[in-house]
């Protein structure tokens, strides 16, 4: 039974000894006026999800009003070996890489090192040669801003040739070389005319950063954003020790309900190409620090790292009804200041982070799993499944949002990208 019995028993023991026991955050929960029974209900849901093999395991952090009120790990990092998931464990954040990179670009723009509204061929000459499938030139390269808000005109992730990182990661090519290849993929629309979720735009943004600052992207990210925030455990290039500590990634197989290891961990040499918008490895504590930067309007301690007006521009809708800004999903409803009530991002690895500006809640919810279709082949990258239903979104909507507001949170309506 794929170690199901042992998995259930150990899952019960792990959660009974940690999550359901009193911890340092229980008193904060009560002091914030929150219903302790709702906390117990949430933790039991996490326990039940592991018990039913809905997920292999994961971690959760909730911050209310600037104070951590819940920080727990549950289930397994490796199901077969029954290795527990740990709260400080590094993991693949997948597309949560996008708001991190977008924040870096906004900082560099504020510092005068980049220009969000300049066409990207200012730094990347190959972008002046973009064409449609019928060989018509597009006329004007997309701007850096359009790359970040997915309106650049590149093919979508779900389109033909939309996931070049699957072909080129670990093949010894540089980011600049891969972006040169991506520049030859036919454009599907004029820049600035329509939203299409595309990781290619983030590769282009990363190449722009490298060309403008004449440094490797990973170095710029580390020096300009990660170190000032205190995100010391975040990188594109996890070393061997970090790789060994990471949880395995699983598919929940639709045909029989089993959890199967999906991808093997692979080491990529520092500076070689990885997906700019999808390859960051981080920890739940580091993602919390990142979201605190946004909660504090660009301030870190007594330092204004990014001007408040610049960081808030990431959430400003550029068109009516827009649900995506610069690197963040936007709630359909607005806060009293006219900006979206909540910002968020998901990752295809089973990650989800959000900032509800109305309730002052930061959430980070982590698993390392996705759903397959029954006809897909285990251990194959030839086909790609959509993360639906999303365990993270359902957990947030049904067990977390009601804790802070009796009414539905606006952010719950955000579609999983």
JOPE-V553745 format. One record per residue. N is the residue number from 1. PHI is phi in whole degrees, -180 to 180 (none if undefined). BURIAL is 1 if it has 16 or more other C-alpha atoms within 10 Angstrom, else 0. Layout:
n = {N,N}
phi = {PHI,PHI}
burial = {BURIAL,BURIAL}
//
This chain:
n = {1,2,3,4,5,6,7,8,9,10,11,12,13,14,15,16,17,18,19,20,21,22,23,24,25,26,27,28,29,30,31,32,33,34,35,36,37,38,39,40,41,42,43,44,45,46,47,48,49,50,51,52,53,54,55,56,57,58,59,60,61,62,63,64,65,66,67,68,69,70,71,72,73,74,75,76,77,78,79,80,81,82,83,84,85,86,87,88,89,90,91,92,93,94,95,96,97,98,99,100,101,102,103,104,105,106,107,108,109,110,111,112,113,114,115,116,117,118,119,120,121,122,123,124,125,126,127,128,129,130,131,132,133,134,135,136,137,138,139,140,141,142,143,144,145,146,147,148,149,150,151,152,153,154,155,156,157,158,159,160,161,162,163,164,165,166,167,168,169,170,171,172,173,174,175,176,177,178,179,180,181,182,183,184,185,186,187,188,189,190,191,192,193,194,195,196,197,198,199,200,201,202,203,204,205,206,207,208,209,210,211,212,213,214,215,216,217,218,219,220,221,222,223,224,225,226,227,228,229,230,231,232,233,234,235,236,237,238,239,240,241,242,243,244,245,246,247,248,249,250,251,252,253,254,255,256,257,258,259,260,261,262,263,264,265,266,267,268,269,270,271,272,273,274,275,276,277,278,279,280,281,282,283,284,285,286,287,288,289,290,291,292,293,294,295,296,297,298,299,300,301,302,303,304,305,306,307,308,309,310,311,312,313,314,315,316,317,318,319,320,321,322,323,324,325,326,327,328,329,330,331,332,333,334,335,336,337,338,339,340,341,342,343,344,345,346,347,348,349,350,351,352,353,354,355,356,357,358,359,360,361,362,363,364,365,366,367,368,369,370,371,372,373,374,375,376,377,378,379,380,381,382,383,384,385,386,387,388,389,390,391,392,393,394,395,396,397,398,399,400,401,402,403,404,405,406,407,408,409,410,411,412,413,414,415,416,417}
phi = {none,52,60,-63,-63,-64,-61,-63,-65,-69,-60,-64,-67,-60,-76,-68,-85,-122,-65,-87,-84,-65,-136,-67,-98,-64,-68,-61,-56,-67,-65,-84,74,-97,-71,-67,-66,-68,-64,-62,-61,-63,-66,-67,-62,-62,-61,-65,-64,-70,-59,-88,59,-68,-142,-76,169,170,-150,-144,-137,-125,-121,-122,63,90,-128,-70,-113,-155,-150,-141,-111,-151,72,-127,-85,-138,-70,-62,-87,56,-83,-65,-73,-118,-65,-94,-68,-74,-154,-78,-88,57,-73,-66,-58,-65,-64,-67,-68,-61,-65,-61,-62,-63,-63,-65,-65,-63,-83,80,-94,-140,-132,-57,-101,-90,-64,-70,-73,-60,-108,-122,-57,-63,-72,-80,-109,-64,-138,-81,-61,-88,78,-70,-72,-79,93,-145,-67,-66,-85,-61,-59,-65,-63,-78,-99,64,-122,-74,100,-70,-62,-71,-54,-85,-87,-63,63,-82,-128,-63,-63,-68,-88,-106,-64,79,-101,84,-88,-89,-60,-60,-66,-69,-64,-59,-65,-64,-66,-93,-74,-57,-70,-110,-163,-67,-58,82,-101,-160,-80,-152,-63,-142,-71,-60,-59,-77,-60,-62,-60,-64,-67,-62,-57,-62,-67,-73,-97,56,-141,-60,-54,-61,-70,-63,-59,-62,-77,-87,-129,-64,-67,-61,-83,97,-88,-78,-111,-118,-163,-84,-127,-64,-78,-61,-66,-66,-57,-67,-81,-71,-70,-75,-106,-123,-102,-90,-78,-65,-71,-134,78,-81,-96,-122,-59,-98,-132,-84,-70,-135,-94,-114,-62,-57,95,-74,-65,-137,-64,-62,-93,-153,-114,-70,-109,-148,-129,-66,-67,-69,-64,-62,-61,-62,-70,-64,-57,-76,-63,-93,56,89,-99,-126,62,-98,-110,-87,-67,-130,-55,-56,-63,-71,-70,-73,-65,-66,-103,-77,-71,-91,-151,-60,79,-61,-113,-143,-107,-94,83,-129,-74,-116,-67,-70,-95,-104,-81,-64,-87,89,-91,-54,-65,-149,-124,-164,-157,-111,-134,-67,-82,99,-108,-157,-135,-154,-129,-92,-74,-78,-103,58,-115,-105,-129,-133,-126,-127,-132,-134,-159,-145,-97,-101,-93,-61,-85,-71,-94,-57,66,-107,-107,-79,-132,-133,-101,-87,-77,-148,-75,-94,-63,-64,-67,-66,-63,-63,-67,-96,-123,-104,-55,-63,-63,-102,-159,-67,-96,-60,-74,-57,-67,-63,-83,-65,-76,-75,-86}
burial = {0,0,0,0,0,0,1,1,0,1,1,1,0,1,1,0,0,0,1,1,0,0,0,0,0,0,0,1,1,0,0,0,0,0,0,0,0,0,1,0,0,1,1,1,0,1,1,1,1,1,1,0,1,1,1,1,1,1,1,1,1,1,1,1,0,0,0,1,1,1,1,1,1,1,1,1,1,1,1,0,0,1,0,1,1,1,1,1,1,1,1,1,1,1,1,1,1,1,1,1,1,1,1,1,1,1,1,1,1,1,0,0,0,1,1,1,0,0,1,1,1,1,1,1,0,1,1,1,0,1,1,1,0,0,0,0,1,1,0,0,1,1,1,1,1,1,1,1,1,1,1,1,1,1,1,1,0,0,0,0,1,1,1,1,1,0,0,1,1,1,0,0,0,1,1,1,0,1,1,1,0,1,1,0,1,1,1,1,1,1,1,1,0,0,1,1,1,1,1,1,1,1,1,1,1,1,1,1,1,1,1,0,0,0,0,1,1,1,0,1,1,1,0,0,1,1,0,0,1,0,1,0,1,1,1,1,1,1,0,0,0,0,1,0,0,1,1,1,1,1,1,1,1,0,0,0,0,1,1,1,1,1,0,0,0,0,0,1,0,0,1,1,1,1,1,1,1,1,1,1,1,1,1,1,1,1,1,1,1,1,1,1,1,1,1,0,1,1,1,1,0,0,0,0,1,1,0,0,0,1,1,1,0,1,1,1,1,0,0,0,0,1,1,1,1,1,1,1,1,1,1,1,1,1,0,0,0,0,1,1,1,1,1,1,1,1,1,1,1,1,1,1,1,1,1,1,1,1,0,1,1,1,1,1,1,1,1,1,1,1,1,1,1,0,0,1,0,0,0,0,0,0,0,0,0,0,1,0,0,0,1,1,1,0,1,1,1,0,1,1,1,0,1,1,0,0,0,0,1,1,1,1,0,1,0,1,0}
//
